[in-house]
Amino acid sequence: MTTLSLAPNRFAQYWALTKPRVTQLAVFCAVIGMFLATPTLPDWPTVLAATAGIWLLAGAAFAVNCLVEREIDSRMARTARRPSAQGEITAQQILLFSGAIGGIGMWVLNTFVNPLTMWLTFATFVGYAVIYTIILKPSTPQNIVIGGLSGAMPPALGWAAIANDVPMQAWLLVLIIFVWTPPHFWALAMYRRDDYAKSGLPMLPITHGGEFTRFHIWLYTIALFATTMLPFAVQMSGLIYLISAVLLGLIFLWFSWQIYRSYNDILARKTFAFSIIYLALLFAALLIDHYIKL
């Protein structure tokens, strides 16, 4: 009876290591890339296998992130309840878990998708788990900018899964997420600045102050608005996407301008929440536009 009652709790602890909410958004963007890679509906077995493989490797990368940052997480209110931060799961167990699901993910991608997708996804794993988490994040306030490339890769992974190629259109989607990441994350860092001050990480609001960070949120949102026009400019998408991108971009610009001109923590929290909705709706608009051309 005791063993049965502990099993669901242990499963939840390992599940939490994969940061499921972040993983879901990444996998969603990868799936959009799969559908955009072909003028017709993609092959469903390939879609399912690619989704599973990318999800497993993303979860493995996040588990390594939790392992490396377990002491940092324990000092921050936002992350203190993670099982790695509370010592509920040992370092050895996390490594075994990450290696197991990452290895299964690579096998799935290589066997049921293609080697290109496997190697690109593995490179993304290394980029996030090693280059960003271990090297960049503790050493530079530009960590989220430079390291954002690994988090921006899902559309390219999805595209590669279906087309066995990564053309310019796929890299445009990567560029959109790459430019979206700084204003998205810095909004969080602003209203969690006390947490990050305790962490010891060189986050931009801590190293350069609030005004500097707010100005850069505004600048990156302007750059993001311009970047989201590129799919229409290269005739990758039509009017449905263009109208959606403009409307969503104007809302994001309004949030960023308000943060820059009259900051408060509630506004930053709302901006962070909207930035997630923004990216999901933007990519959904790309998908709808792909099948309903205007």
N, C-alpha and C positions, 0 to 999 in steps of 0.2 A: 504493500500500500504506500509506504514511504517512497519507494523507488518510482512508482507511477506518478506521485504528486510532484516529485522533483524534476521529472523529465520535461514537462512543458516549460518550467522555469528555465532550465538549462538551454532548451531550444531558443527561448526568447532572448537569452543572453548572447548566444552566438548570432542570432538574427540581428540584434542591435549592433554588433560589430560591423556589419555590412552597410550601415547607414542607409536603411531601405528607402527613406524618402528622397535622399539625394540620388541614389541609384535608380529609382524609378524615373526621375526626370532625365537622367543620362540615357537610359534605355529607350525612353520615349523618343528622344531626338535621334537615336540610332535607328529606330523603326521607321521614322519619317524618312531618313536617308535611304532605307531599303525601298520604300515605295516610290521615292523620287528617282531612283536609279533606273527605272524601266517605264516605258510609256503605257504598259499594260499592268495588270496586277502581278506582283512577284510570286514566285513559287512558294507556297505556304510551308512545306517542310523545311525549306531553306530559311525562311523567315523565323520559324519557331526555333530551329537549331541555332541560328545566329543570335537571336534574342537571349536564349539560355546561356550560350557561351559568353557573350558580352556581359550579361548580368553576373555570371559567376566570377569572371576576372575582375569586374568592377568591385564586387563584394570582397574579393581577395585583397585588392589594393586598399580598400577602406579599412579592412581588418589590420593590415600592416600599419596604416596611419594611426589607428587606435593603440596599437602596441607601442609604436615609437613615442607617441604623445601622451602616454598614460599618466605620467607625472604632471605634465602641463594641464591635462584635462582635469585632474583632481583638484587643481587650484581655481578652476573656473566654474561658476554656478551653472552655466549652460551645458557643461559636459561632465560635471562631477559624478553623475549617476550612471555613466557608462560602465559596463561590467569590467572593462579593462582598468578604468580609473579607480574602481573600488576594490580591485584585486580579486574579484569573483572568478576570473579566469586567468590562469597563469600565462606567462610569456610563451612557454613551450606549447601550451594548448592553442594559443592564438596562432603561432607559427605553423603548427600542424594543420589547423583549420584553414588558414590562408593557403598553404601549399596544396591541401587536398582539393579545395573548390577551384583554386586557380589552375591546377593540373587538369582537373576534369573539364574546366572551361576550354583550355587549350586543345584537349583531345576532341571535344565536341566540334570546335571550330575547324580543326584540321581535317577531321573525318567527314563531317557532314556539310561543311561550308566550303572553305578553300584556304590554302596556306597563307595567302596574302592577308586575309582577315585575321587569322591567328597571330601572325607576326606583328601586324599593326596594333592589335589589341594588347599583345604582350608588351610592345614598346610603350603603349599608353600606361600600362600597369607600372612599368619601370619609371616612366616620367612622373607619375603621381606619387607612388610609394617611396621612391628613392630620391629622384632629383628634386621634386617639390618638397616632400615631407622632411627628408633628412638634410638636404643641402640648402635649399632656398629659403624655406619658411623661417628657420631660426637665424638667418644671416642677413637678410635684406628686407626693407619695407616694400620693395617692389616684388616680393615673393608671389603675390596673387596675380600680378601682371605677367611675369615671366612663366610662372608655373601654370598659368591659365591655359596654356596650349594643351596639356594633357586632358584637362576637363572639357576642352572644346572639341575633342576628337570623335565623339560618338557618331555624328552624321557621316563622317568619312568611313568609319568602321561599318556602318550599315550599308553605305553605298558599295563598298568593296565586297560585302557579303553577297550582293546580288549581281553586280557587274564584273567582279573580279578586276576592278580598276578603280582609280580615284581621280576622276577628271577635275577640271577647274570648277565646275558647279559644286562639287562636294566640298572643295576647299573654301568656297564662298560661305557655305553653311558653318564650317569650322571658324572662319573669320568672324562671323556674326556672334557666335558664342564667346569667342576670345575677347572681343571688344565689350560684350555684355558683362563679363565676369567682374571687372573692377568696380563699376558702380553698384552692381548687385552685392558684392561682398563688403565693400566699404560702407554701405548703408548699415549692414549688420555690425561692422566693427565700430561704427560711430555710437550706436546706442548700447553696445556692449564694451565700450572702451575701458571701463573700470575692470571688467573681467580680463581683458587683454593686457591691461597694465599689471595685473597679478600674475599673468602667465609668463611674463618675461620675453614674449615674442615681439619682434620689432615691427609691429603693425603701424601703418601710416598715421592713424590718429594719435598714436603714442609718440612716434618719432618726429612727426612734423606738425602736429597740432590739428585741431578741428577745422579751422578756417581753410588751411591748405588742403585738407582732405575733401571738404565740401566743394571747393573749387574744382578739384579733379573729378569728383563725381559728376559735376555739371559738364566739364569738358568731355569726359568719356561718353556721357549720354548724347551729346551732340555728335560725337564720332560714331556712336552706335546708330543714330538716326540716319546718318549718311551711308553707313555700311549696309543697312537693311534695304536701301534703294538699289543696291547692286544686282540682286537677282532679276529685278524688272529691267534694269539697264542693259543686261546681257541677254535679255529675252528668255530667261529661264522660267519666268513667271509672268502672269498677266495682271489684269485690273483687280481681281479679287484680292490677290496678295498685296498689290500696291496700296489699295485703299486701307486694308487692314494694317499694313506696316506704318502708314502715315498716322492713322488714328491712334494706334497703340504707342507709336513713338512720341506723339504730341502729349499723351498722358504721362509717359515716362519723363519727358522733358519738363513738364509742369511740376512733377514731384521733385526732380533734381533741382530745378530753379528755386522751389520753396525751401529745400534743404540748404541751398547756398545762401539765400537771402534772409530766411527767418527760421533757423534750425530749432527743432526740439526732438526729444527722443521718440515721442509718439509718431511724429512725421517720418522719422528714419525707419521705424518699425514698419509703418505702412508702405514705405517705399520698397523695403526689402521684400515684403509679402507680395507687392504688386509686381516686382521684377520677376518673380517665379511664374506668376500668372502670365505676364507679358511674354516670356520666352515660350511657354506652352501654347499660347494662342497664336503667336507669330508662326511657329512651325506647323500648327494645325491649319493656318491659313495657306501656307505653302502646299500642304497636302490637298486641301480642297481645290485650290487653284490648279493643281497639277491635273486633276480629273475633270474640272469644270472650267474650261478656258473662256474668258471674256475678252 
